[in-house]
Amino acid sequence: MSTEKNKVYEALGYLKKIFPDFRPDVLVVLGSGLGDLARDFKPFASLDYSDVPGFVDSTVEGHEGTLFLCRDQDLCLAVMSGRVHLYEGRSPGEVVRNLRVMGLWGSGTAVLTNAAGALNPLFSTGNIMLITDHINMTGENPLVGDNVQEWGPRFPDMSNIYCRELQSLAAGAALEAKIPLEKGVYMGIKGPSLETPAETKAFRKLGADSIGMSTTLEAIAARHLGMRVLGYSCLTNKNLPDCMAETSHEEILEQARKINNNLVTLLRETLPRLTGVVRGQ
């Protein structure tokens, strides 16, 4: 058994042992500056990533590294406040390990959120974008290496990586909640440097509407496990290549926190609609 597989099952075994009566239906992953959302779902338990054997802890400001377990209406939720990134020096397997644990524990749906820059000139800072597809420009893939057959096939199909059925439910929820919702393609890069004006132009020509340093590897690993994926980008800054303004991580975090309320409202309207959505297509 590979070291990565061992670590996944070590964490899974620990969580099953201390929460024998809990099985998550939905996993929610919260991106940069969005961690406060977890407490809005009134968790009955929380664990620091560092306290779960086999889990990978985040080292980045704005990612607190806490797993919250919640029962919200008719759903059992696992909410991961914080994630791991390639730019922290982590391997692709480490980046998706915590998500894999949640999928194997029972989560049939993954709701992935991130803070992202807007590449589409028609999008506004402060809005939320529903991810319809992605472009993985990290140069990495969590499925490289020996395939674990019980997790998924060697060559998983990605034609519906962001589930169209869930997108339709999310769009209806946004309409009901009166929250503006953009739709577009997310580009994932390795980071940690932000994109140059020339890169911004190139990425836009490739068809990207938003850009960030996460999510793509998680979505790939989730689909490999047979999970349905729903993704949201919180647009924290706008990339205009002909008049690029300097952007700091602190400014991105601050803008993400301002979007918190809308994202909470949107998730509260969307999650109940996921009841009955089972793993697979």
Phi and psi restraints in degrees (value plus and minus 20) as a CYANA .aco file:
   2 SER   PHI     -86.9   -46.9
   2 SER   PSI     138.0   178.0
   3 THR   PHI     -79.4   -39.4
   3 THR   PSI     -62.5   -22.5
   4 GLU   PHI     -82.9   -42.9
   4 GLU   PSI     -64.8   -24.8
   5 LYS   PHI     -82.8   -42.8
   5 LYS   PSI     -60.9   -20.9
   6 ASN   PHI     -77.5   -37.5
   6 ASN   PSI     -65.1   -25.1
   7 LYS   PHI     -84.0   -44.0
   7 LYS   PSI     -61.4   -21.4
   8 VAL   PHI     -79.7   -39.7
   8 VAL   PSI     -69.0   -29.0
   9 TYR   PHI     -93.8   -53.8
   9 TYR   PSI     -45.0    -5.0
  10 GLU   PHI     -83.4   -43.4
  10 GLU   PSI     -67.9   -27.9
  11 ALA   PHI     -85.6   -45.6
  11 ALA   PSI     -63.1   -23.1
  12 LEU   PHI     -81.1   -41.1
  12 LEU   PSI     -64.9   -24.9
  13 GLY   PHI     -82.7   -42.7
  13 GLY   PSI     -59.2   -19.2
  14 TYR   PHI     -84.1   -44.1
  14 TYR   PSI     -66.8   -26.8
  15 LEU   PHI     -85.9   -45.9
  15 LEU   PSI     -59.9   -19.9
  16 LYS   PHI     -84.7   -44.7
  16 LYS   PSI     -53.9   -13.9
  17 LYS   PHI     -90.1   -50.1
  17 LYS   PSI     -63.0   -23.0
  18 ILE   PHI    -107.5   -67.5
  18 ILE   PSI     -36.1     3.9
  19 PHE   PHI    -149.0  -109.0
  19 PHE   PSI      46.3    86.3
  20 PRO   PHI     -85.6   -45.6
  20 PRO   PSI     -41.9    -1.9
  21 ASP   PHI    -122.5   -82.5
  21 ASP   PSI      -8.6    31.4
  22 PHE   PHI    -137.9   -97.9
  22 PHE   PSI     114.2   154.2
  23 ARG   PHI    -160.8  -120.8
  23 ARG   PSI      92.4   132.4
  24 PRO   PHI     -88.8   -48.8
  24 PRO   PSI     117.0   157.0
  25 ASP   PHI    -106.4   -66.4
  25 ASP   PSI     -60.2   -20.2
  26 VAL   PHI    -151.6  -111.6
  26 VAL   PSI     116.5   156.5
  27 LEU   PHI    -123.5   -83.5
  27 LEU   PSI     111.3   151.3
  28 VAL   PHI    -136.4   -96.4
  28 VAL   PSI     103.8   143.8
  29 VAL   PHI    -127.4   -87.4
  29 VAL   PSI     102.8   142.8
  30 LEU   PHI    -120.6   -80.6
  30 LEU   PSI     110.6   150.6
  31 GLY   PHI    -107.9   -67.9
  31 GLY   PSI    -185.5  -145.5
  32 SER   PHI     -73.9   -33.9
  32 SER   PSI     105.8   145.8
  33 GLY   PHI      54.8    94.8
  33 GLY   PSI     -15.6    24.4
  34 LEU   PHI    -127.0   -87.0
  34 LEU   PSI     -12.5    27.5
  35 GLY   PHI     -81.5   -41.5
  35 GLY   PSI     -48.1    -8.1
  36 ASP   PHI     -82.5   -42.5
  36 ASP   PSI     -40.3    -0.3
  37 LEU   PHI     -79.2   -39.2
  37 LEU   PSI     -53.7   -13.7
  38 ALA   PHI     -76.7   -36.7
  38 ALA   PSI     -59.3   -19.3
  39 ARG   PHI     -91.9   -51.9
  39 ARG   PSI     -36.1     3.9
  40 ASP   PHI     -91.8   -51.8
  40 ASP   PSI     -35.1     4.9
  41 PHE   PHI    -116.9   -76.9
  41 PHE   PSI      -8.0    32.0
  42 LYS   PHI      29.4    69.4
  42 LYS   PSI      45.8    85.8
  43 PRO   PHI     -84.1   -44.1
  43 PRO   PSI     125.3   165.3
  44 PHE   PHI    -113.4   -73.4
  44 PHE   PSI     -31.0     9.0
  45 ALA   PHI    -175.1  -135.1
  45 ALA   PSI     131.0   171.0
  46 SER   PHI    -165.4  -125.4
  46 SER   PSI     125.5   165.5
  47 LEU   PHI    -156.8  -116.8
  47 LEU   PSI     116.5   156.5
  48 ASP   PHI     -89.2   -49.2
  48 ASP   PSI     121.8   161.8
  49 TYR   PHI     -73.5   -33.5
  49 TYR   PSI     -58.2   -18.2
  50 SER   PHI     -85.6   -45.6
  50 SER   PSI     -35.5     4.5
  51 ASP   PHI    -112.9   -72.9
  51 ASP   PSI     -24.8    15.2
  52 VAL   PHI    -122.9   -82.9
  52 VAL   PSI      91.4   131.4
  53 PRO   PHI     -75.5   -35.5
  53 PRO   PSI     108.6   148.6
  54 GLY   PHI      73.8   113.8
  54 GLY   PSI     -41.2    -1.2
  55 PHE   PHI     -90.1   -50.1
  55 PHE   PSI     134.0   174.0
  56 VAL   PHI    -124.7   -84.7
  56 VAL   PSI     108.5   148.5
  57 ASP   PHI    -112.7   -72.7
  57 ASP   PSI     127.3   167.3
  58 SER   PHI    -106.7   -66.7
  58 SER   PSI     128.8   168.8
  59 THR   PHI    -135.5   -95.5
  59 THR   PSI     -13.1    26.9
  60 VAL   PHI    -120.7   -80.7
  60 VAL   PSI     118.5   158.5
  61 GLU   PHI     -78.5   -38.5
  61 GLU   PSI     116.7   156.7
  62 GLY   PHI      73.5   113.5
  62 GLY   PSI     -23.8    16.2
  63 HIS   PHI    -144.3  -104.3
  63 HIS   PSI      76.7   116.7
  64 GLU   PHI     -92.7   -52.7
  64 GLU   PSI     -41.3    -1.3
  65 GLY   PHI      54.4    94.4
  65 GLY   PSI      32.3    72.3
  66 THR   PHI    -152.3  -112.3
  66 THR   PSI     116.4   156.4
  67 LEU   PHI    -120.0   -80.0
  67 LEU   PSI     104.0   144.0
  68 PHE   PHI    -130.4   -90.4
  68 PHE   PSI     116.0   156.0
  69 LEU   PHI    -131.7   -91.7
  69 LEU   PSI     108.8   148.8
  70 CYS   PHI    -156.3  -116.3
  70 CYS   PSI     130.3   170.3
  71 ARG   PHI    -136.6   -96.6
  71 ARG   PSI      89.7   129.7
  72 ASP   PHI    -141.7  -101.7
  72 ASP   PSI      90.8   130.8
  73 GLN   PHI      36.8    76.8
  73 GLN   PSI    -139.7   -99.7
  74 ASP   PHI    -119.2   -79.2
  74 ASP   PSI      -8.5    31.5
  75 LEU   PHI    -134.5   -94.5
  75 LEU   PSI     122.7   162.7
  76 CYS   PHI    -116.9   -76.9
  76 CYS   PSI     101.5   141.5
  77 LEU   PHI    -133.1   -93.1
  77 LEU   PSI     119.2   159.2
  78 ALA   PHI    -130.2   -90.2
  78 ALA   PSI     101.1   141.1
  79 VAL   PHI    -135.1   -95.1
  79 VAL   PSI      96.9   136.9
  80 MET   PHI    -116.5   -76.5
  80 MET   PSI      89.4   129.4
  81 SER   PHI    -111.2   -71.2
  81 SER   PSI      75.3   115.3
  82 GLY   PHI      92.2   132.2
  82 GLY   PSI     128.5   168.5
  83 ARG   PHI    -159.2  -119.2
  83 ARG   PSI     155.9   195.9
  84 VAL   PHI    -128.9   -88.9
  84 VAL   PSI     124.6   164.6
  85 HIS   PHI    -142.2  -102.2
  85 HIS   PSI     135.0   175.0
  86 LEU   PHI     -80.5   -40.5
  86 LEU   PSI     -57.5   -17.5
  87 TYR   PHI     -89.0   -49.0
  87 TYR   PSI     -30.3     9.7
  88 GLU   PHI     -99.8   -59.8
  88 GLU   PSI     -20.4    19.6
  89 GLY   PHI      70.6   110.6
  89 GLY   PSI      -6.8    33.2
  90 ARG   PHI    -105.5   -65.5
  90 ARG   PSI     133.1   173.1
  91 SER   PHI     -99.6   -59.6
  91 SER   PSI     141.7   181.7
  92 PRO   PHI     -76.2   -36.2
  92 PRO   PSI     -58.2   -18.2
  93 GLY   PHI     -82.9   -42.9
  93 GLY   PSI     -60.8   -20.8
  94 GLU   PHI     -86.4   -46.4
  94 GLU   PSI     -57.2   -17.2
  95 VAL   PHI     -79.7   -39.7
  95 VAL   PSI     -56.3   -16.3
  96 VAL   PHI    -125.8   -85.8
  96 VAL   PSI     -17.5    22.5
  97 ARG   PHI     -79.2   -39.2
  97 ARG   PSI     -67.4   -27.4
  98 ASN   PHI     -82.2   -42.2
  98 ASN   PSI     -59.2   -19.2
  99 LEU   PHI     -83.7   -43.7
  99 LEU   PSI     -62.5   -22.5
 100 ARG   PHI     -80.0   -40.0
 100 ARG   PSI     -60.2   -20.2
 101 VAL   PHI     -78.6   -38.6
 101 VAL   PSI     -64.8   -24.8
 102 MET   PHI     -85.7   -45.7
 102 MET   PSI     -59.0   -19.0
 103 GLY   PHI     -84.9   -44.9
 103 GLY   PSI     -63.0   -23.0
 104 LEU   PHI     -91.3   -51.3
 104 LEU   PSI     -44.3    -4.3
 105 TRP   PHI     -92.7   -52.7
 105 TRP   PSI     -42.0    -2.0
 106 GLY   PHI     121.9   161.9
 106 GLY   PSI     -30.6     9.4
 107 SER   PHI     -84.7   -44.7
 107 SER   PSI      96.7   136.7
 108 GLY   PHI    -112.1   -72.1
 108 GLY   PSI     -29.9    10.1
 109 THR   PHI    -154.3  -114.3
 109 THR   PSI     115.9   155.9
 110 ALA   PHI    -136.6   -96.6
 110 ALA   PSI     104.0   144.0
 111 VAL   PHI    -125.1   -85.1
 111 VAL   PSI      89.3   129.3
 112 LEU   PHI    -123.8   -83.8
 112 LEU   PSI     104.6   144.6
 113 THR   PHI    -138.3   -98.3
 113 THR   PSI     132.0   172.0
 114 ASN   PHI    -171.3  -131.3
 114 ASN   PSI     142.1   182.1
 115 ALA   PHI    -115.4   -75.4
 115 ALA   PSI     110.7   150.7
 116 ALA   PHI    -161.8  -121.8
 116 ALA   PSI     138.1   178.1
 117 GLY   PHI    -109.1   -69.1
 117 GLY   PSI     122.3   162.3
 118 ALA   PHI    -105.1   -65.1
 118 ALA   PSI     103.4   143.4
 119 LEU   PHI    -116.3   -76.3
 119 LEU   PSI     -51.4   -11.4
 120 ASN   PHI     -90.3   -50.3
 120 ASN   PSI      99.9   139.9
 121 PRO   PHI     -84.9   -44.9
 121 PRO   PSI     -35.2     4.8
 122 LEU   PHI    -104.9   -64.9
 122 LEU   PSI     -30.3     9.7
 123 PHE   PHI    -107.9   -67.9
 123 PHE   PSI     131.2   171.2
 124 SER   PHI    -134.5   -94.5
 124 SER   PSI     123.2   163.2
 125 THR   PHI     -79.3   -39.3
 125 THR   PSI     118.0   158.0
 126 GLY   PHI      78.9   118.9
 126 GLY   PSI     -32.2     7.8
 127 ASN   PHI    -108.7   -68.7
 127 ASN   PSI     149.8   189.8
 128 ILE   PHI    -133.8   -93.8
 128 ILE   PSI     116.5   156.5
 129 MET   PHI    -132.3   -92.3
 129 MET   PSI     107.6   147.6
 130 LEU   PHI     -98.5   -58.5
 130 LEU   PSI     104.0   144.0
 131 ILE   PHI     -99.6   -59.6
 131 ILE   PSI      99.9   139.9
 132 THR   PHI    -116.3   -76.3
 132 THR   PSI     -41.1    -1.1
 133 ASP   PHI    -190.3  -150.3
 133 ASP   PSI     152.6   192.6
 134 HIS   PHI    -160.3  -120.3
 134 HIS   PSI     142.5   182.5
 135 ILE   PHI    -139.9   -99.9
 135 ILE   PSI      96.8   136.8
 136 ASN   PHI    -110.0   -70.0
 136 ASN   PSI      82.3   122.3
 137 MET   PHI    -127.2   -87.2
 137 MET   PSI      -0.2    39.8
 138 THR   PHI     -96.5   -56.5
 138 THR   PSI     -40.6    -0.6
 139 GLY   PHI      58.5    98.5
 139 GLY   PSI     -10.7    29.3
 140 GLU   PHI    -149.3  -109.3
 140 GLU   PSI     138.7   178.7
 141 ASN   PHI    -169.0  -129.0
 141 ASN   PSI     108.5   148.5
 142 PRO   PHI     -90.6   -50.6
 142 PRO   PSI     -27.3    12.7
 143 LEU   PHI    -116.6   -76.6
 143 LEU   PSI     -21.1    18.9
 144 VAL   PHI     -87.4   -47.4
 144 VAL   PSI     120.1   160.1
 145 GLY   PHI      85.0   125.0
 145 GLY   PSI    -190.4  -150.4
 146 ASP   PHI     -79.6   -39.6
 146 ASP   PSI     113.0   153.0
 147 ASN   PHI    -103.2   -63.2
 147 ASN   PSI     115.8   155.8
 148 VAL   PHI    -112.1   -72.1
 148 VAL   PSI      83.3   123.3
 149 GLN   PHI     -80.7   -40.7
 149 GLN   PSI     -54.1   -14.1
 150 GLU   PHI     -92.8   -52.8
 150 GLU   PSI     -31.3     8.7
 151 TRP   PHI    -107.4   -67.4
 151 TRP   PSI     -55.9   -15.9
 152 GLY   PHI     149.5   189.5
 152 GLY   PSI     154.9   194.9
 153 PRO   PHI     -93.9   -53.9
 153 PRO   PSI     140.3   180.3
 154 ARG   PHI     -79.6   -39.6
 154 ARG   PSI     -60.5   -20.5
 155 PHE   PHI    -143.1  -103.1
 155 PHE   PSI      58.2    98.2
 156 PRO   PHI     -91.1   -51.1
 156 PRO   PSI     121.8   161.8
 157 ASP   PHI     -95.2   -55.2
 157 ASP   PSI     119.2   159.2
 158 MET   PHI    -142.1  -102.1
 158 MET   PSI      -0.5    39.5
 159 SER   PHI     -89.6   -49.6
 159 SER   PSI     -39.7     0.3
 160 ASN   PHI    -151.4  -111.4
 160 ASN   PSI      26.9    66.9
 161 ILE   PHI     -80.7   -40.7
 161 ILE   PSI     -59.4   -19.4
 162 TYR   PHI    -122.8   -82.8
 162 TYR   PSI      83.6   123.6
 163 CYS   PHI     -71.9   -31.9
 163 CYS   PSI     101.8   141.8
 164 ARG   PHI     -85.9   -45.9
 164 ARG   PSI     -53.2   -13.2
 165 GLU   PHI     -83.8   -43.8
 165 GLU   PSI     -62.8   -22.8
 166 LEU   PHI     -88.9   -48.9
 166 LEU   PSI     -55.2   -15.2
 167 GLN   PHI     -80.2   -40.2
 167 GLN   PSI     -61.5   -21.5
 168 SER   PHI     -84.4   -44.4
 168 SER   PSI     -61.9   -21.9
 169 LEU   PHI     -82.7   -42.7
 169 LEU   PSI     -61.9   -21.9
 170 ALA   PHI     -86.9   -46.9
 170 ALA   PSI     -59.9   -19.9
 171 ALA   PHI     -84.2   -44.2
 171 ALA   PSI     -60.3   -20.3
 172 GLY   PHI     -84.9   -44.9
 172 GLY   PSI     -57.7   -17.7
 173 ALA   PHI     -85.8   -45.8
 173 ALA   PSI     -60.8   -20.8
 174 ALA   PHI     -84.5   -44.5
 174 ALA   PSI     -59.7   -19.7
 175 LEU   PHI     -83.5   -43.5
 175 LEU   PSI     -63.3   -23.3
 176 GLU   PHI     -83.9   -43.9
 176 GLU   PSI     -58.1   -18.1
 177 ALA   PHI    -105.8   -65.8
 177 ALA   PSI     -23.6    16.4
 178 LYS   PHI      39.1    79.1
 178 LYS   PSI      22.5    62.5
 179 ILE   PHI    -131.0   -91.0
 179 ILE   PSI     102.6   142.6
 180 PRO   PHI     -79.4   -39.4
 180 PRO   PSI     113.6   153.6
 181 LEU   PHI    -153.4  -113.4
 181 LEU   PSI      92.7   132.7
 182 GLU   PHI     -98.1   -58.1
 182 GLU   PSI     143.8   183.8
 183 LYS   PHI    -151.3  -111.3
 183 LYS   PSI     118.7   158.7
 184 GLY   PHI    -199.1  -159.1
 184 GLY   PSI    -197.8  -157.8
 185 VAL   PHI    -116.2   -76.2
 185 VAL   PSI     110.2   150.2
 186 TYR   PHI    -116.8   -76.8
 186 TYR   PSI     116.5   156.5
 187 MET   PHI    -128.8   -88.8
 187 MET   PSI     109.0   149.0
 188 GLY   PHI    -123.1   -83.1
 188 GLY   PSI     106.6   146.6
 189 ILE   PHI    -139.1   -99.1
 189 ILE   PSI     145.9   185.9
 190 LYS   PHI     -95.5   -55.5
 190 LYS   PSI     -58.3   -18.3
 191 GLY   PHI      53.9    93.9
 191 GLY   PSI    -188.1  -148.1
 192 PRO   PHI    -107.1   -67.1
 192 PRO   PSI     -25.8    14.2
 193 SER   PHI     -90.4   -50.4
 193 SER   PSI     121.6   161.6
 194 LEU   PHI     -95.6   -55.6
 194 LEU   PSI     143.1   183.1
 195 GLU   PHI     -94.3   -54.3
 195 GLU   PSI     128.4   168.4
 196 THR   PHI    -102.5   -62.5
 196 THR   PSI     147.7   187.7
 197 PRO   PHI     -77.6   -37.6
 197 PRO   PSI     -61.6   -21.6
 198 ALA   PHI     -85.8   -45.8
 198 ALA   PSI     -60.6   -20.6
 199 GLU   PHI     -84.2   -44.2
 199 GLU   PSI     -59.7   -19.7
 200 THR   PHI     -78.8   -38.8
 200 THR   PSI     -65.0   -25.0
 201 LYS   PHI     -82.7   -42.7
 201 LYS   PSI     -64.2   -24.2
 202 ALA   PHI     -84.7   -44.7
 202 ALA   PSI     -64.5   -24.5
 203 PHE   PHI     -85.7   -45.7
 203 PHE   PSI     -56.1   -16.1
 204 ARG   PHI     -85.4   -45.4
 204 ARG   PSI     -59.8   -19.8
 205 LYS   PHI     -86.0   -46.0
 205 LYS   PSI     -47.9    -7.9
 206 LEU   PHI     -94.7   -54.7
 206 LEU   PSI     -31.7     8.3
 207 GLY   PHI      87.7   127.7
 207 GLY   PSI      -9.3    30.7
 208 ALA   PHI    -102.6   -62.6
 208 ALA   PSI     119.8   159.8
 209 ASP   PHI    -125.5   -85.5
 209 ASP   PSI     -44.4    -4.4
 210 SER   PHI    -164.1  -124.1
 210 SER   PSI     143.7   183.7
 211 ILE   PHI    -165.6  -125.6
 211 ILE   PSI     121.7   161.7
 212 GLY   PHI    -181.3  -141.3
 212 GLY   PSI    -192.8  -152.8
 213 MET   PHI    -138.4   -98.4
 213 MET   PSI       9.9    49.9
 214 SER   PHI    -170.4  -130.4
 214 SER   PSI    -185.6  -145.6
 215 THR   PHI      56.4    96.4
 215 THR   PSI     -65.6   -25.6
 216 THR   PHI     -82.8   -42.8
 216 THR   PSI     -64.7   -24.7
 217 LEU   PHI     -87.3   -47.3
 217 LEU   PSI     -56.8   -16.8
 218 GLU   PHI     -83.2   -43.2
 218 GLU   PSI     -63.5   -23.5
 219 ALA   PHI     -83.0   -43.0
 219 ALA   PSI     -61.1   -21.1
 220 ILE   PHI     -82.3   -42.3
 220 ILE   PSI     -67.9   -27.9
 221 ALA   PHI     -84.1   -44.1
 221 ALA   PSI     -57.9   -17.9
 222 ALA   PHI     -84.7   -44.7
 222 ALA   PSI     -65.1   -25.1
 223 ARG   PHI     -85.5   -45.5
 223 ARG   PSI     -56.8   -16.8
 224 HIS   PHI     -78.2   -38.2
 224 HIS   PSI     -57.0   -17.0
 225 LEU   PHI     -98.3   -58.3
 225 LEU   PSI     -27.2    12.8
 226 GLY   PHI      70.1   110.1
 226 GLY   PSI      -9.4    30.6
 227 MET   PHI     -99.2   -59.2
 227 MET   PSI     131.3   171.3
 228 ARG   PHI    -106.8   -66.8
 228 ARG   PSI     125.0   165.0
 229 VAL   PHI    -142.5  -102.5
 229 VAL   PSI     113.4   153.4
 230 LEU   PHI    -145.3  -105.3
 230 LEU   PSI     112.6   152.6
 231 GLY   PHI    -150.1  -110.1
 231 GLY   PSI     122.4   162.4
 232 TYR   PHI    -150.4  -110.4
 232 TYR   PSI     114.7   154.7
 233 SER   PHI    -126.5   -86.5
 233 SER   PSI     106.0   146.0
 234 CYS   PHI    -111.4   -71.4
 234 CYS   PSI      94.5   134.5
 235 LEU   PHI    -101.0   -61.0
 235 LEU   PSI      82.7   122.7
 236 THR   PHI    -115.8   -75.8
 236 THR   PSI     -36.7     3.3
 237 ASN   PHI    -176.3  -136.3
 237 ASN   PSI     143.5   183.5
 238 LYS   PHI    -140.7  -100.7
 238 LYS   PSI     109.6   149.6
 239 ASN   PHI    -119.2   -79.2
 239 ASN   PSI      85.6   125.6
 240 LEU   PHI    -131.6   -91.6
 240 LEU   PSI      83.1   123.1
 241 PRO   PHI     -79.7   -39.7
 241 PRO   PSI     -45.8    -5.8
 242 ASP   PHI    -107.0   -67.0
 242 ASP   PSI     -27.6    12.4
 243 CYS   PHI    -171.2  -131.2
 243 CYS   PSI      37.6    77.6
 244 MET   PHI     -86.3   -46.3
 244 MET   PSI     109.9   149.9
 245 ALA   PHI    -120.5   -80.5
 245 ALA   PSI     125.8   165.8
 246 GLU   PHI     -83.3   -43.3
 246 GLU   PSI     119.4   159.4
 247 THR   PHI    -151.1  -111.1
 247 THR   PSI     114.9   154.9
 248 SER   PHI    -130.5   -90.5
 248 SER   PSI     139.9   179.9
 249 HIS   PHI     -81.7   -41.7
 249 HIS   PSI     -56.4   -16.4
 250 GLU   PHI     -83.0   -43.0
 250 GLU   PSI     -60.1   -20.1
 251 GLU   PHI     -86.3   -46.3
 251 GLU   PSI     -57.7   -17.7
 252 ILE   PHI     -83.9   -43.9
 252 ILE   PSI     -64.1   -24.1
 253 LEU   PHI     -81.9   -41.9
 253 LEU   PSI     -62.7   -22.7
 254 GLU   PHI     -83.3   -43.3
 254 GLU   PSI     -62.6   -22.6
 255 GLN   PHI     -87.3   -47.3
 255 GLN   PSI     -57.9   -17.9
 256 ALA   PHI     -81.2   -41.2
 256 ALA   PSI     -60.2   -20.2
 257 ARG   PHI     -83.6   -43.6
 257 ARG   PSI     -52.6   -12.6
 258 LYS   PHI     -88.6   -48.6
 258 LYS   PSI     -46.2    -6.2
 259 ILE   PHI    -104.3   -64.3
 259 ILE   PSI     -32.6     7.4
 260 ASN   PHI     -66.6   -26.6
 260 ASN   PSI     -70.4   -30.4
 261 ASN   PHI     -80.5   -40.5
 261 ASN   PSI     -63.8   -23.8
 262 ASN   PHI     -85.3   -45.3
 262 ASN   PSI     -59.0   -19.0
 263 LEU   PHI     -88.4   -48.4
 263 LEU   PSI     -59.6   -19.6
 264 VAL   PHI     -79.0   -39.0
 264 VAL   PSI     -68.3   -28.3
 265 THR   PHI     -80.7   -40.7
 265 THR   PSI     -63.1   -23.1
 266 LEU   PHI     -84.6   -44.6
 266 LEU   PSI     -64.8   -24.8
 267 LEU   PHI     -86.5   -46.5
 267 LEU   PSI     -58.6   -18.6
 268 ARG   PHI     -83.9   -43.9
 268 ARG   PSI     -51.1   -11.1
 269 GLU   PHI    -101.5   -61.5
 269 GLU   PSI     -50.4   -10.4
 270 THR   PHI    -104.8   -64.8
 270 THR   PSI     -65.2   -25.2
 271 LEU   PHI     -76.8   -36.8
 271 LEU   PSI     -62.1   -22.1
 272 PRO   PHI     -80.8   -40.8
 272 PRO   PSI     -45.8    -5.8
 273 ARG   PHI     -94.4   -54.4
 273 ARG   PSI     -33.0     7.0
 274 LEU   PHI    -104.3   -64.3
 274 LEU   PSI     -30.1     9.9
 275 THR   PHI     -76.1   -36.1
 275 THR   PSI     108.5   148.5
 276 GLY   PHI      72.5   112.5
 276 GLY   PSI     -30.0    10.0
 277 VAL   PHI     -97.0   -57.0
 277 VAL   PSI      99.5   139.5
 278 VAL   PHI    -123.0   -83.0
 278 VAL   PSI     145.7   185.7
 279 ARG   PHI     -81.4   -41.4
 279 ARG   PSI     122.1   162.1
 280 GLY   PHI      72.7   112.7
 280 GLY   PSI     156.5   196.5
